Amino acid sequence: MKGNFIPKFIGAFIETGKGLYEIWQWQPIYYKGWKVSGPDQKRIYSSFKNLKNRGLVSQMGDDKYKFTKTGTRWFEKSKFKYLKLQTVKWDKKWRVIIFDIPQEMHSKRNWLRKKLKNLGFYMIQKSVFVFPYPCEEELGDICSCLNISDYVDILAADSIGFKEQEIKKFFQLK
């Protein structure tokens, strides 16, 4: 139950406050007495109650909540957990991500590597990944949050070398 709520909740905050408002304000649709779609008020209430019990949000009014200091830190840490990259029509450019993160920051380096794999990037080497779609903004946000922007570069390339056919097959590109 709450596993579905949290990604929607974080996604709504990331997009806009208007998006959050619209998610919970749209009216349910009924067909012959059966609820076909619309928000499940009990589920929303129990999800907010869960967040409140965990100390992540505080209630300001009947149906108004705000993040606590702990909740703000939790949100900042977990907003990238549910990040998904948009795939658009391929523009025939490869985004090559190269990083050289110092050993003192090895946990951040490992986290970045794991996140890039989870997002669907192709690993050419341990610190070189490739992706066929625009991802500069999202990757910039991740690097800023981790304070590793100085150690990460993104290159746009027309060709990625000998493995291009293999990588095209990986991304199911023609």
Summary of the structure (lengths in Angstrom):
residues: 174
radius of gyration: 20.3
end to end distance: 39.2
largest distance: 62.9
contacts: 395
relative contact order: 0.11
helix: 48%
strand: 19%
